[in-house]
Amino acid sequence: MGSVPEEIALGFGGLVGDLREVYESGRTWDLEWRHSQLRGLVRLLEEKEEDIFDVLREDLGKHRAESFRDEVGVLKKSVVDKLQNLRNWAAPEKASSA
């Protein structure tokens, strides 16, 4: 694997700082915010699917079907699963009386 170009690596610091700021603001606790982020990820995958397939073909020689099966489809299914289960996972649990 090659190293990350310096101009890209330098941009990560700002991105990490921005993400940390959002987390520390408490915004990520809101379930609707989480849902909107997950829906945005599904939309991104759908809108950029062809670009993703092209890059996987160019970089790794992956066929379109293989790219969907191993990359895009798996990620999309995982995100949809999170969307369907997020409210249950975030619901308060009753303490056991034992």
Secondary structure, DSSP 8 states (H G I E B T S, - for coil): -----HHHHHHHHHHHHHHHHHHHTTGGG-HHHHHHHHHHHHHHHHHTHHHHHHHHHHHH---HHHHIIIIIHHHHHHHHHHHHHHHHHHS-------
